[in-house]
Amino acid sequence: MASFSARLSRAYLRRYVRPLVCGDEGAAAAAEALNLRWPWPPAGVAEADPEIPGEWLRAKSPRRATLLYLHGGAFMAGSPRLYRSSARFFVKAGFDVFTPTYRLAPEHRFPAALDDVAAAYERLSARGPLTLAGDSAGGGLVVALMLRLRARGLPLPRAAALFSPWTDLSAGGASVRANEGKDPIFTRRALRLAARQYLGEASVRDPEASPLFGDLSGLPPMIVHVGEDELLLDDSRRLAEHAAAAGTAVELRIFTAVPHGWQLGAAFMPEARESLREAAGFLARFAEA
């Protein structure tokens, strides 16, 4: 059974966020609505990196590894500070966490976001091995980044955690239709609007935009979490199926009655803490190997 806080979050998102994100008010209103301010933000000061735009949150000893966290926001919104609650959970698990900033659509279209996170990854990987995590658009960026790294012969991360990754910008999954009306945030129209804002004239089937269409062989182990009522359910389910068929180790878990991006509610939602705890444990197994 879903927790009270999960049900409350779904009701809030459906009433106040979904009408703006649906696209009726335009792309600017949708982007503003996606810059969610969850209550009870965690305390602590994030450290800027002099070389790479973004924020560090440092773990106290014992330190496990460095995690590069790629934030969501449908490529139109989001920033490191909005994702500190998720980042701080990994910090408590022993990771140094860096959340890079990347250029946003529509001012900066594909592949600007991927170029920026790839540059951050290359700088940080020169300092030591990395793990990756990301949610929504950021989860899709994680997979696209790994495809680019493999294609260029660059070191891959040790493992990756994906939260409701957006891996198919064509909105071709069956859940996009089946969960229309169930998802408390998104509609098919909203997904298509965000995809076009980001892609411009680029193809929705370009693997660096929609990594579901890429060759998923030879990638690091992945853990994928998604909600059963999300439009993006099949973006995760098909990613896990394709990765497993390609010989890549993957763990998929489908959560009940949680909203998209529920990990942002770690301060008040038990399902968020459970998801982050499981993902941190998964990453730690490979970071310490």
C-alpha positions as CSV (number, residue, x, y, z in Angstrom):
1,M,0.0,0.0,0.0
2,A,1.2,3.5,-0.8
3,S,2.2,5.7,2.1
4,F,0.1,8.7,3.0
5,S,2.9,11.1,1.9
6,A,3.0,9.4,-1.6
7,R,-0.8,9.7,-1.9
8,L,-0.6,13.4,-0.8
9,S,2.2,14.1,-3.3
10,R,0.2,12.6,-6.1
11,A,-2.8,14.7,-5.3
12,Y,-0.7,17.9,-5.1
13,L,1.0,17.2,-8.4
14,R,-2.2,16.3,-10.2
15,R,-4.0,19.5,-9.0
16,Y,-1.2,22.1,-9.2
17,V,1.6,20.9,-11.5
18,R,-0.1,18.7,-14.2
19,P,-2.3,21.5,-15.6
20,L,0.9,23.6,-16.3
21,V,3.1,20.8,-17.4
22,C,0.4,19.5,-19.9
23,G,1.4,22.2,-22.3
24,D,-1.8,24.2,-22.5
25,E,0.0,27.2,-21.0
26,G,3.1,26.9,-23.2
27,A,6.6,25.7,-22.8
28,A,7.7,28.5,-20.4
29,A,4.9,27.6,-17.9
30,A,5.8,23.9,-18.2
31,A,9.4,24.6,-17.5
32,E,8.6,26.7,-14.5
33,A,6.2,24.0,-13.1
34,L,9.0,21.4,-13.4
35,N,11.2,23.5,-11.2
36,L,9.5,21.9,-8.2
37,R,10.3,23.1,-4.6
38,W,9.7,20.2,-2.3
39,P,9.1,21.1,1.3
40,W,11.7,20.6,4.1
41,P,14.9,21.1,2.0
42,P,17.9,19.5,3.6
43,A,20.4,21.7,5.4
44,G,24.0,22.0,4.2
45,V,26.0,24.1,1.9
46,A,27.0,22.8,-1.5
47,E,30.5,23.4,-2.8
48,A,31.1,24.9,-6.2
49,D,33.7,23.4,-8.5
50,P,36.2,25.9,-9.9
51,E,36.7,23.9,-13.1
52,I,33.2,22.4,-13.9
53,P,29.9,24.2,-13.5
54,G,27.9,22.4,-10.8
55,E,27.8,21.5,-7.1
56,W,29.7,19.2,-4.9
57,L,28.4,17.6,-1.7
58,R,31.2,15.8,0.2
59,A,30.9,12.7,2.2
60,K,32.5,12.3,5.6
61,S,34.7,9.2,6.1
62,P,34.4,6.4,5.2
63,R,34.3,7.6,1.6
64,R,33.2,5.0,-1.0
65,A,33.5,6.7,-4.4
66,T,32.5,9.7,-6.5
67,L,29.0,9.9,-7.9
68,L,28.1,12.1,-10.9
69,Y,24.3,12.8,-10.5
70,L,22.5,14.1,-13.7
71,H,19.3,15.9,-12.8
72,G,16.0,15.8,-14.5
73,G,13.6,18.5,-15.7
74,A,12.6,17.3,-19.2
75,F,15.7,19.1,-20.6
76,M,13.9,22.4,-20.0
77,A,14.2,22.9,-16.2
78,G,16.1,21.8,-13.1
79,S,19.3,22.6,-11.4
80,P,21.7,21.0,-8.9
81,R,20.2,22.8,-6.0
82,L,16.8,21.4,-6.7
83,Y,18.2,17.9,-6.4
84,R,20.2,18.3,-3.2
85,S,17.8,16.0,-1.3
86,S,18.6,13.1,-3.5
87,A,22.3,14.0,-3.6
88,R,22.6,14.2,0.2
89,F,21.1,10.7,0.5
90,F,24.1,9.4,-1.5
91,V,26.4,11.5,0.5
92,K,25.2,9.9,3.7
93,A,25.9,6.5,2.1
94,G,29.5,7.5,1.6
95,F,29.6,9.0,-1.8
96,D,31.1,12.4,-2.9
97,V,28.4,13.7,-5.2
98,F,28.8,16.1,-8.0
99,T,25.7,17.4,-9.8
100,P,26.7,19.3,-13.0
101,T,24.8,22.1,-14.5
102,Y,24.0,21.7,-18.2
103,R,22.4,23.9,-20.8
104,L,18.7,23.8,-21.1
105,A,16.2,23.9,-24.0
106,P,14.8,25.6,-25.9
107,E,17.7,28.1,-25.9
108,H,20.2,25.2,-26.1
109,R,19.0,22.2,-28.1
110,F,20.3,18.6,-28.5
111,P,23.1,17.7,-28.0
112,A,24.0,20.6,-25.7
113,A,23.0,18.8,-22.5
114,L,24.9,15.7,-23.4
115,D,27.9,17.7,-24.5
116,D,28.0,19.4,-21.1
117,V,27.6,16.3,-18.9
118,A,30.2,14.5,-21.1
119,A,32.7,17.3,-20.5
120,A,32.0,17.1,-16.7
121,Y,32.4,13.3,-16.8
122,E,35.7,13.5,-18.7
123,R,37.2,16.0,-16.2
124,L,36.1,14.0,-13.2
125,S,37.1,10.6,-14.5
126,A,40.6,11.9,-14.8
127,R,40.6,12.1,-11.0
128,G,39.4,8.6,-10.5
129,P,36.6,6.1,-11.2
130,L,33.0,7.3,-11.2
131,T,29.5,6.0,-10.7
132,L,26.5,7.6,-12.3
133,A,22.9,8.3,-11.3
134,G,20.1,10.3,-12.8
135,D,16.4,10.8,-12.9
136,S,13.9,11.3,-15.8
137,A,15.7,13.3,-18.5
138,G,18.9,12.9,-16.4
139,G,18.4,9.2,-16.4
140,G,18.2,9.2,-20.2
141,L,21.4,11.3,-20.2
142,V,23.2,8.7,-18.1
143,V,22.5,6.0,-20.7
144,A,23.3,8.3,-23.6
145,L,26.5,9.4,-21.9
146,M,27.6,5.8,-21.5
147,L,26.9,5.1,-25.2
148,R,29.0,8.1,-26.1
149,L,31.9,7.1,-23.8
150,R,31.9,3.5,-25.2
151,A,31.9,4.8,-28.8
152,R,34.9,7.1,-28.1
153,G,36.8,4.4,-26.2
154,L,36.7,6.4,-22.9
155,P,36.6,4.8,-19.4
156,L,33.1,3.8,-18.4
157,P,31.6,4.3,-15.0
158,R,31.5,1.3,-12.6
159,A,27.7,1.3,-12.3
160,A,24.6,3.4,-12.9
161,A,21.4,4.1,-11.1
162,L,18.4,5.3,-13.1
163,F,15.2,6.7,-11.7
164,S,12.3,6.8,-14.2
165,P,14.7,7.4,-17.1
166,W,13.4,9.1,-20.2
167,T,15.0,6.9,-22.9
168,D,12.5,7.1,-25.8
169,L,11.8,10.7,-26.9
170,S,9.4,9.4,-29.5
171,A,6.9,8.5,-26.8
172,G,6.5,5.1,-28.3
173,G,6.0,3.0,-25.2
174,A,2.7,1.3,-24.6
175,S,2.5,2.9,-21.1
176,V,2.4,6.4,-22.7
177,R,-1.2,5.5,-23.8
178,A,-2.1,3.0,-21.1
179,N,-1.2,5.4,-18.2
180,E,-2.6,8.5,-19.7
181,G,-4.8,9.9,-16.9
182,K,-3.0,7.8,-14.2
183,D,0.3,9.7,-14.2
184,P,-0.2,12.6,-11.9
185,I,2.2,14.8,-13.7
186,F,2.6,14.1,-17.4
187,T,0.4,13.8,-20.5
188,R,1.4,12.5,-24.0
189,R,1.2,16.1,-25.2
190,A,3.6,17.2,-22.5
191,L,6.2,14.6,-23.4
192,R,6.0,15.5,-27.1
193,L,6.3,19.2,-26.3
194,A,9.4,18.7,-24.2
195,A,11.0,16.4,-26.7
196,R,10.5,18.9,-29.5
197,Q,11.8,21.7,-27.4
198,Y,15.0,19.7,-26.8
199,L,15.5,18.0,-30.1
200,G,14.7,20.8,-32.6
201,E,15.2,19.1,-36.0
202,A,17.1,16.2,-34.6
203,S,15.7,12.7,-34.9
204,V,13.8,11.2,-32.0
205,R,15.6,7.9,-32.8
206,D,19.1,9.2,-32.4
207,P,20.6,7.0,-29.7
208,E,22.3,10.0,-28.1
209,A,18.8,11.5,-27.6
210,S,16.8,8.3,-27.2
211,P,19.3,5.8,-25.9
212,L,16.6,3.0,-26.0
213,F,17.4,2.8,-29.7
214,G,21.1,2.3,-29.1
215,D,23.3,-0.8,-28.7
216,L,23.2,-1.5,-25.0
217,S,25.9,-4.1,-25.0
218,G,29.1,-3.7,-23.0
219,L,27.6,-1.1,-20.6
220,P,28.2,-1.2,-16.8
221,P,25.6,-2.7,-14.4
222,M,22.5,-0.7,-14.0
223,I,19.6,-0.5,-11.5
224,V,16.4,1.0,-12.7
225,H,13.5,2.2,-10.6
226,V,10.1,3.4,-12.0
227,G,6.5,3.9,-10.9
228,E,3.8,1.6,-12.2
229,D,1.5,4.6,-13.1
230,E,4.1,6.6,-15.0
231,L,3.9,7.4,-18.7
232,L,7.6,6.5,-18.7
233,L,7.1,3.0,-17.3
234,D,7.9,1.3,-20.6
235,D,10.9,3.6,-21.1
236,S,12.4,1.7,-18.1
237,R,10.9,-1.7,-18.8
238,R,12.1,-1.8,-22.4
239,L,15.5,-0.4,-21.4
240,A,15.9,-3.3,-18.9
241,E,14.7,-5.8,-21.5
242,H,17.1,-4.6,-24.2
243,A,20.0,-4.3,-21.9
244,A,19.5,-7.8,-20.6
245,A,19.2,-9.1,-24.1
246,A,22.5,-7.4,-25.0
247,G,24.2,-9.1,-22.0
248,T,24.3,-6.0,-19.8
249,A,23.5,-6.6,-16.1
250,V,20.4,-4.8,-15.1
251,E,18.0,-4.8,-12.1
252,L,14.5,-3.4,-12.6
253,R,12.1,-2.5,-9.8
254,I,8.6,-1.1,-10.4
255,F,7.1,0.8,-7.4
256,T,3.4,1.0,-6.6
257,A,1.5,4.3,-6.6
258,V,4.4,6.7,-6.6
259,P,4.6,9.9,-8.7
260,H,7.3,10.5,-11.3
261,G,10.4,11.9,-9.5
262,W,9.3,10.6,-6.1
263,Q,13.0,10.3,-5.0
264,L,12.9,14.1,-4.6
265,G,10.6,13.5,-1.6
266,A,13.3,11.7,0.5
267,A,12.6,14.0,3.5
268,F,9.0,12.9,3.8
269,M,8.2,9.9,1.6
270,P,9.3,6.4,2.7
271,E,9.2,5.1,-0.9
272,A,11.8,7.7,-1.8
273,R,14.1,6.7,1.0
274,E,13.7,3.0,0.0
275,S,14.5,3.7,-3.6
276,L,17.6,5.8,-2.8
277,R,18.8,3.4,-0.2
278,E,18.6,0.5,-2.6
279,A,20.3,2.4,-5.4
280,A,23.1,3.5,-3.1
281,G,23.7,0.0,-2.0
282,F,23.8,-1.2,-5.6
283,L,26.3,1.4,-6.6
284,A,28.4,0.8,-3.5
285,R,28.8,-2.9,-4.4
286,F,30.5,-2.0,-7.7
287,A,32.3,1.1,-6.5
288,E,34.1,-0.9,-3.9
289,A,34.9,-3.9,-6.2
